[in-house]
Amino acid sequence: MEEKNNQNSISRRKFFGLTTAGMALTIVPGYAVSGLGHVAPSDKLNVAGVGVGGIGRRDLSKITGQNIVALCDVDWDYAAKTFKDYPNARQYKDYRKMLEQKDIDAVLIATPDHTHAVIGTASMRAGKHVLIQKPLAHSVYETRILTETARKYGVVSQMGNQGNSGNSVREICEMIWDGAIGEIKEVHAWTNRPIWPQGLERPAETMKIPKTLDWNLWIGPAAMRPYHSAYTPWNWRAWWDFGTGALGDMGCHILDPVFQTLKLKYPISVQGSSSQVNTESAPVASRIKYEFPARENMPKLAMPPLDLYWYDGGLKPDRPDDLDEGVPFGDQNGGVLFVGAKGKLSCGLFGDNYVLFPKQLRESYTAPKKTLRRVEGGTMGHWNDWIRACKESPESRVNPSSNFDYSGPLTESVVMGNLAIRLQELDKKLLWDGENMRITNISDSEKISVVTSDKFTVINGDPKFDTKKIEIQAKASSEEWIKHTYREGWVL
């Protein structure tokens, strides 16, 4: 595999709590140094980035005062700007080769969804702390493995849903836990995504693979197919084999305040409806209903069973009648509506621009005292809060708030919503066993028809429809979507 060493010397590896003998070392916590306005050379973390041509470049730029020692991307043309940003970092195309570099302490992963799990687990098994972009993984099973691996190896984990570190979501938690709107049995969440093409059929033509792109590595564990520019860069989100659609892209952002506030874990059922679903690509628009069981009550807030509704592709809930005219309902990216027994609360992306209503509730309510830890820098401090935790001794470490014990169940719920979309032809509520990651009410004999091609033309003034479908086994398909079969040579 290709590798370029631009580093004149490699600094001594800092273990940050992991040693070959299993002994924990105590180091100066990041906050103790950064509070002085600088980071001592001995306190710098050695960070590697995988998937650095797009969002990965932005993520690396949010990390301040550390050593960026390795950069990995399968497309060196797409990653060229990032390579220029960090000229002393060693350059790779294969993350497995990169992980042989001994001085790496932490790995930031911003590749397409379908490769998150293989890169993340390999990094953690090598003793590296990890930050993985949202959604955490492509499937429920992959997400569970990431969560369990982080716990097993004692590394610091964080998902890239930066709103999780913001002040707004903490303020919403504190108000709702204070009983501001009473117990909540219904929540609605929506996004303006997709803002990329979806509902697509697989391209029939083939293209020449760019010289700077390693197509085999880009495909990774997914089934091999010919290269096409419709897949990369960026547009991979639409394709079932590589991305998780609008739900996967934005669900971990939009639903984060809901999961934090209402202490959700696994749903017990899910139902979906959408625009046309085909074998290749997520639909243009969808609506999903999750049902969650009751949770343990809090001192001022009961936690009854909850119905959670998700909308994307331009769909959204009706504007409540008791929300004042002119008051924003979410924002341009989407939003959340909490429906309580005493009132309602709505917010936009990351919990920002929240509003209590009706008006008399908003004017009479006094916000409670702060009870939750605030992250320095709020939303924009999300990456450095991960860095801080990486530097702390395991015995006294304060984990970042979107560590995998939290963001794992959140991601599992998000990506399993795609099961409801793909299985909607069964025309029933899907019962979900979250602990065992399976749908319990699909029989071996049930089948669904899925569109493979849908053509429309007008000939001599007459419309001509040509829709082709295939019939597939519903149970076997659901099991494959929950736990993928990987291409030969790739393991989790």
Residue pairs with C-beta under 8 A, 6 or more apart in sequence:
1 92
1 93
1 94
1 96
1 97
2 91
2 92
2 93
2 94
3 90
3 91
3 92
3 93
3 97
4 90
4 91
4 92
5 90
6 87
6 88
6 89
6 90
6 91
7 69
7 88
7 89
7 90
8 88
10 69
10 101
10 102
10 103
11 46
11 67
11 69
11 103
12 103
13 46
13 102
13 103
13 104
13 105
14 27
14 42
14 45
14 46
14 105
15 25
15 127
16 25
16 27
16 45
16 105
16 129
16 390
16 391
17 24
17 25
17 154
17 392
17 393
17 394
17 397
18 24
18 127
18 153
18 154
18 155
19 25
24 393
24 394
24 395
25 393
26 393
26 395
27 43
27 391
27 392
27 393
28 40
28 42
28 43
28 391
29 388
29 391
29 392
29 393
29 396
30 39
30 43
30 387
30 388
30 390
30 391
30 392
31 376
31 388
33 39
33 40
33 43
34 65
34 388
38 65
39 64
39 65
39 66
43 391
44 65
44 66
44 67
45 66
45 67
45 105
45 106
45 387
45 390
45 391
46 66
46 67
46 69
46 103
46 104
46 105
46 106
47 60
47 63
47 66
47 67
47 68
47 69
47 104
47 105
47 106
47 107
47 108
47 387
48 68
48 69
48 70
48 71
48 72
48 89
48 98
48 101
48 104
48 106
48 107
48 108
48 128
49 56
49 59
49 60
49 68
49 70
49 71
49 72
49 82
49 107
49 108
49 109
49 110
50 56
50 72
50 73
50 95
50 98
50 107
50 108
50 109
50 110
50 111
50 119
51 72
51 73
51 109
51 110
51 111
51 112
51 115
51 133
52 60
52 71
52 72
52 73
52 79
52 82
52 110
53 73
53 75
53 78
53 79
53 81
53 82
53 233
54 78
54 110
54 233
54 234
55 110
55 133
55 160
56 73
56 82
56 108
56 109
56 110
56 111
56 133
57 79
57 81
57 82
57 85
59 108
59 110
59 131
59 133
59 160
59 383
60 68
60 82
60 85
60 86
60 108
61 85
62 380
62 382
62 383
62 384
63 108
63 383
63 384
63 387
64 384
66 387
68 85
68 86
68 88
68 89
69 88
69 89
69 90
69 101
69 103
69 104
70 89
70 90
70 91
70 92
70 98
70 101
70 104
71 79
71 82
71 83
71 86
71 89
71 90
71 91
71 92
72 91
72 92
72 93
72 94
72 95
72 98
73 79
73 82
73 93
74 93
74 213
74 214
74 215
74 217
74 218
75 210
75 212
75 213
75 214
75 218
75 232
75 233
76 83
76 91
76 93
76 212
77 210
77 212
77 213
78 212
78 213
78 233
83 89
83 91
90 98
90 101
92 98
93 214
93 217
94 214
94 217
95 119
95 122
95 123
96 122
98 104
99 107
99 122
99 123
99 126
99 128
104 128
105 128
105 129
105 390
106 128
106 129
106 130
106 131
106 156
106 386
106 387
106 390
107 119
107 120
107 123
107 128
107 129
107 130
107 131
108 130
108 131
108 383
109 116
109 119
109 120
109 123
109 130
109 131
109 132
109 133
110 133
110 160
111 119
111 133
112 218
112 232
112 236
112 237
112 242
112 243
113 135
113 137
113 138
113 236
113 237
113 242
113 243
113 244
113 248
114 138
114 220
114 221
114 222
114 236
114 241
114 242
114 243
115 220
115 221
116 132
116 133
116 135
116 136
116 137
116 138
116 142
116 146
117 137
117 138
117 139
117 142
117 143
117 145
117 146
117 492
118 220
118 221
118 486
118 490
118 491
118 492
120 130
120 132
120 136
120 137
120 146
120 149
121 145
121 146
121 149
121 492
123 130
124 130
124 146
124 149
124 150
124 153
124 155
124 157
125 149
125 153
127 153
127 155
128 155
129 155
129 156
129 157
129 386
129 389
129 390
130 150
130 155
130 156
130 157
130 158
131 157
131 158
131 159
131 160
131 383
131 386
132 146
132 157
132 158
132 159
132 160
133 159
133 160
134 159
134 160
134 161
134 249
134 252
134 253
134 407
134 411
135 143
135 159
135 244
135 248
135 249
135 251
135 252
135 411
135 414
135 415
136 142
136 143
136 146
136 147
136 159
136 252
136 404
136 407
136 408
136 411
137 143
137 145
137 146
137 411
137 415
138 242
138 243
138 244
138 248
138 415
138 484
139 415
139 481
139 482
139 483
139 484
140 412
140 415
140 416
140 437
140 482
140 483
141 437
141 482
141 483
141 484
142 484
142 492
143 408
143 411
143 412
143 415
144 408
144 412
144 437
145 492
146 157
146 404
146 408
147 404
147 405
147 408
147 409
150 157
150 403
150 404
150 405
151 404
151 405
154 394
156 386
156 389
156 390
156 397
156 399
156 400
156 403
157 399
157 400
157 403
157 404
157 407
158 382
158 383
158 385
158 386
158 389
158 400
158 402
158 403
158 407
159 252
159 402
159 404
159 407
159 410
159 411
160 382
161 252
161 253
161 256
161 382
161 402
161 407
162 350
162 379
162 380
162 382
162 383
163 169
163 253
163 256
163 257
163 349
163 350
163 351
163 352
163 379
164 256
164 260
164 382
164 401
164 402
164 407
165 375
165 377
165 378
165 379
165 381
165 382
165 385
165 400
165 401
165 402
166 350
166 351
166 352
166 375
166 378
166 379
167 374
167 378
168 257
168 347
168 350
168 351
168 352
168 353
168 354
169 256
169 257
169 260
169 261
169 350
169 351
170 370
170 372
170 374
171 351
171 354
171 367
172 257
172 261
172 345
172 347
172 351
172 354
173 257
173 260
173 261
173 372
174 367
174 368
174 369
174 370
174 371
174 372
175 181
175 345
175 356
175 365
175 367
175 368
176 184
176 261
176 262
176 301
176 338
176 340
176 345
177 261
177 298
177 300
177 301
177 368
177 371
178 300
178 301
178 367
178 368
179 300
179 301
179 342
180 340
180 342
180 343
180 345
180 356
180 361
180 365
181 338
181 340
181 341
181 342
181 343
181 344
181 345
181 356
181 361
182 340
182 341
182 342
182 343
183 301
183 302
183 303
183 304
183 340
183 341
184 262
184 304
184 306
184 338
184 339
184 340
184 341
185 304
185 305
185 306
185 307
185 339
185 341
186 306
186 307
186 308
186 309
186 339
187 258
187 262
187 306
187 307
187 308
187 309
187 336
187 337
187 338
187 339
188 308
188 309
188 311
188 316
188 317
188 336
188 337
188 339
189 251
189 254
189 255
189 258
189 308
189 309
189 310
189 311
189 334
189 335
189 336
189 337
190 254
190 310
190 311
190 312
190 315
190 316
190 317
190 330
190 334
190 335
191 246
191 250
191 251
191 254
191 311
191 312
191 333
191 334
192 312
192 314
192 332
192 333
192 334
193 246
193 249
193 250
193 312
193 313
193 334
194 237
194 238
194 245
194 246
194 249
194 282
194 284
194 312
194 313
196 234
196 235
196 237
196 238
197 235
197 238
198 238
198 245
198 246
198 281
198 282
198 283
198 284
198 313
199 275
199 276
199 278
199 281
199 282
199 283
199 284
200 230
200 238
200 239
200 278
200 280
200 281
201 278
201 280
201 281
201 452
201 453
201 454
202 225
202 280
203 228
203 230
205 228
206 226
206 227
206 228
207 226
207 227
207 228
207 229
208 227
209 215
209 227
213 227
213 232
215 227
216 224
218 232
219 225
219 487
220 487
220 490
221 484
221 486
221 487
221 490
221 492
222 241
222 242
222 487
223 241
223 487
224 487
225 241
231 239
231 242
236 242
236 243
237 243
237 244
237 245
237 248
237 249
238 245
238 281
238 282
239 280
239 281
239 282
240 279
240 280
240 281
240 282
240 422
241 280
243 249
243 282
244 282
244 414
244 415
244 418
245 281
245 282
245 283
245 286
245 312
245 418
245 421
246 282
246 286
246 312
246 313
247 282
247 286
247 288
247 310
247 312
247 414
247 415
247 417
247 418
247 421
248 414
248 415
248 418
250 312
250 333
250 334
251 310
251 414
251 417
252 407
252 410
252 411
252 414
253 333
253 349
253 350
254 333
254 334
254 335
254 336
254 349
255 308
255 310
255 336
255 410
255 413
255 414
256 350
256 351
256 402
256 410
257 336
257 347
257 350
257 351
258 264
258 308
258 336
258 338
259 406
259 409
259 410
259 413
260 401
260 406
261 338
262 292
262 295
262 303
262 306
263 295
263 296
263 303
264 292
264 295
264 306
264 308
264 409
264 410
264 413
265 292
265 409
265 434
266 292
266 409
266 412
266 413
266 432
266 434
266 435
267 290
267 291
267 292
267 308
267 413
267 416
267 432
267 434
268 291
268 292
268 293
268 431
268 432
268 434
269 290
269 291
269 429
269 430
269 431
269 432
270 288
270 289
270 290
270 291
270 416
270 417
270 419
270 420
270 429
270 430
270 432
271 288
271 289
271 420
271 424
271 428
271 429
271 430
272 286
272 287
272 288
272 289
272 417
272 419
272 420
272 421
272 422
272 423
272 424
273 286
273 287
273 288
273 424
274 283
274 284
274 285
274 286
274 287
274 313
274 421
274 424
275 283
275 284
275 285
275 286
275 313
276 283
276 284
276 451
276 454
277 283
277 421
277 422
277 424
277 450
277 451
278 450
278 451
278 452
278 453
278 454
279 450
279 451
279 452
279 470
282 418
282 421
283 313
283 421
284 313
285 312
285 313
285 314
285 315
286 310
286 311
286 312
286 313
286 315
286 421
287 309
287 310
287 311
287 315
288 309
288 310
288 417
288 420
288 421
289 307
289 308
289 309
289 310
290 307
290 308
290 309
290 310
290 413
290 417
291 305
291 306
291 307
291 308
291 429
292 305
292 306
292 308
293 305
294 303
294 304
294 305
295 303
296 303
297 303
309 317
310 417
311 317
316 330
316 334
316 335
317 337
319 329
320 329
320 337
320 344
320 346
320 357
322 344
322 357
322 358
323 329
323 344
323 346
323 355
323 357
323 358
324 357
324 358
324 359
327 355
327 357
328 348
328 353
328 355
329 335
329 337
329 346
330 336
330 337
330 346
330 347
330 348
330 349
330 353
331 348
331 349
331 352
331 353
332 348
333 348
333 349
334 348
334 349
335 346
335 347
335 348
335 349
336 346
336 347
336 351
337 344
337 345
337 346
338 344
338 345
338 346
342 361
343 356
343 357
343 358
343 361
344 356
344 357
344 358
345 354
345 355
345 356
345 357
346 354
346 355
346 357
347 353
347 354
347 355
348 354
350 379
355 362
356 362
356 365
373 398
373 401
375 381
375 382
375 385
375 400
375 401
376 384
376 385
377 384
377 385
382 400
382 402
385 400
385 401
386 400
388 400
389 397
389 398
389 399
389 400
392 398
399 405
409 434
412 434
412 437
416 432
416 482
418 481
419 430
419 439
419 478
419 481
419 482
420 430
422 450
422 477
422 481
423 430
423 439
423 442
423 448
423 474
423 477
423 478
425 448
425 449
425 450
426 442
426 446
426 448
426 474
428 441
429 441
430 439
430 441
430 442
431 439
431 440
431 441
432 438
432 439
432 440
433 439
433 440
437 482
437 483
438 479
438 482
439 475
439 478
442 474
442 475
442 478
443 475
444 473
444 475
446 473
446 474
446 475
447 471
447 472
447 473
447 474
448 471
448 472
448 474
448 477
449 469
449 470
449 471
449 472
450 469
450 470
450 471
450 472
451 467
451 468
451 469
452 468
452 469
452 470
453 466
453 467
453 468
454 466
454 467
454 468
455 465
455 466
455 467
456 463
456 464
456 465
456 466
457 463
457 464
457 466
458 464
486 492
